[in-house]
Amino acid sequence: MSAPLDGVIVLAVEQAIAAPFCTRQLVDLGARVLKIERPGTGDFARDYDTTVDGSSAFFVWGNRGKDSLELDLKDPDDRATFDRLLAGADVFIQNLAPAGAERAGLLAHQVRERHPSIIACGISGYGLGGPRTDDKAYDLAIQAEAGAISLTGSEEAPSKVGFSAADIASAMYALSSVLAALYRRAQTGDGATIEISMLECLAEWTAAPTYGAVGRGVRPSRVGHRHAMISPYGIYSLADSSEILLAVQNQTEWEALARNALGMPDLVADERFATNEARVSHIDEFEPLLRAGLASAGAEEMLGRLRSARIAFSRVNDPIALWEHEQLRARDRFVETDVPTGRAETYRAPFNIDGTPDATPVVPGIGQHDPALLDELRRRAD
């Protein structure tokens, strides 16, 4: 079988994370992605660091499997080349600043006016229209605007999410929108205009605590390692001071934890702790009892009880421990990848669709592309 997006050609004017991470997923599904980069310097994410055998970790993450072409879109000859390539593409994606994209005629609706059958997608911080359209927006700025920072950290100190949550959210909504548009075009022949706002994407991801806060009329408190709306759900110590993440999701699990793992059946009948809502409301009374129960037996014995009671728990891994995770290694979730400065292991794509081969495990240097791809785009345009 061929890859799901075999034969789909994507032209991308992209930098940093949001658009590149979207198009990286399209590569993993079989599309050919031609990344347009500034002559000489390319995507500025290339220079973030040199930690992956001399290349940037962020650039390696977002650009495996693509082709790179250097074009100065302000140069008339390069712009003519770009326009011809655009005419032959199935999908166009950009995450330029809205004002710059508009001047270049690269907003999604501008591209569609010239090429009605193309799927054109633009990603911006705040979306087109409204008072914030032209404000600069990077990942942490959107985390702040969308409430993610106010929801994260301890009561005393707010914290950013420890990865690029706004970039990833917008990349994945762009991906799903492009896939849906490709499906519709296969049925109707119609192209699509897609405008993705990073703020709107992350606002969707913070919607549950937002709805709860609006409904109660109270700003939610930050609760550190605990879940704000479910208990017990957080990080707790065992008798040997090791830590686990413990998670209970329903009444059956709660009763099994109290009776079978903790040996504290009276907690089930205590009206302060009988339901999830009650436990959250009485968290300061509940958690000392929970911690005492978890520390009442040796760590290995307690873990055995939790397994027997079918209670979810996990180790609290750092990234280095995750990299050596026995499950990822057993399932062969790594691929040797050529990077511009050497060679490194990277994760396999998590789509796991049968019959789909791995994308070419190469992160391109600036201007490193397959001439056959350019020829195919030009032929399509003609």
Sequence and secondary structure as in RCSB ss.txt:
>XXXX:A:sequence
MSAPLDGVIVLAVEQAIAAPFCTRQLVDLGARVLKIERPGTGDFARDYDTTVDGSSAFFVWGNRGKDSLELDLKD
PDDRATFDRLLAGADVFIQNLAPAGAERAGLLAHQVRERHPSIIACGISGYGLGGPRTDDKAYDLAIQAEAGAIS
LTGSEEAPSKVGFSAADIASAMYALSSVLAALYRRAQTGDGATIEISMLECLAEWTAAPTYGAVGRGVRPSRVGH
RHAMISPYGIYSLADSSEILLAVQNQTEWEALARNALGMPDLVADERFATNEARVSHIDEFEPLLRAGLASAGAE
EMLGRLRSARIAFSRVNDPIALWEHEQLRARDRFVETDVPTGRAETYRAPFNIDGTPDATPVVPGIGQHDPALLD
ELRRRAD
>XXXX:A:secstr
   TTTT EEEEE  SSHHHHHHHHHHHTT EEEEEE TTT  GGGGS  TBTTB HHHHHHHTT EEEE  TTS
HHHHHHHHHHHHT SEEEE   HHHHHHTT SHHHHHHH TTSEEEEEESS SSSTTTTS   HHHHHHHTTHHH
HSB SS B   SS HHHHHHHHHHHHHHHHHHHHHHHH   EEEEEEHHHHHHHHTHHHHHHHHHHTS     TT
S SSSSSEEEEE TTS EEEEE  SHHHHHHIIIIIS  THHHH TTTSSHHHHHHTHHHHHHHHHHHHTSS HH
HHHHHHHHTT EEEE   HHHHHT HHHHHTT EEEEEETTEEEEEE  S   TT      B   TT   HHHHH
HHHHHH 
